[in-house]
Amino acid sequence: IYIYDQNGLLDFVCEKLHSRQVEYIDLQTWGYVNNGFKGSAIISATFWEHDVFTPTGLFVRNILGLGAVSIERTGTRLGEDVPGDEAAGSRGIPFETDRNIGLCLGGFRPVCPGQPLWDPQP
């Protein structure tokens, strides 16, 4: 998970999830993501093995499903939990890989422990 603000990359977090595993993240527990934070997050899978084979045992492809939802609560004073407050959910929007565009993270290139550094070839 890469967290950005208007100045660029703030931080990144590496986690390992297995098939059909879910992670819930409360951003209020992160010191730099305060109420009113304006920024973005990118959730990216760096490695996976979900091989699909034909009934005869031939490899077809390596498949990955990744989803994200954000929930935002507003309308309460200082985060007070009262009946009738407002909650909104937003779905994560997937980006399609375009092989004609190089990856440009702009500055520091985060690498998760145990993962190889990926260098796209021009």
GIJOMO-V594343 format. One record per backbone hydrogen bond with DSSP energy under -1.0 kcal/mol. NH is the residue of the N-H (numbers start at 0). CO is the residue of the C=O. If there is no record, write none. Layout:
# GIJOMO-V594343
NH|CO ; NH|CO
This chain:
# GIJOMO-V594343
1|41 ; 2|10 ; 3|39 ; 4|7 ; 7|4 ; 9|2 ; 10|2 ; 12|0 ; 20|17 ; 28|25 ; 29|26 ; 32|29 ; 36|33 ; 39|3 ; 41|1 ; 51|60 ; 53|57 ; 56|53 ; 59|51 ; 60|51 ; 62|49 ; 69|89 ; 71|87 ; 73|85 ; 79|76 ; 81|79 ; 84|81 ; 85|73 ; 87|71 ; 89|69 ; 91|67 ; 100|97 ; 114|111
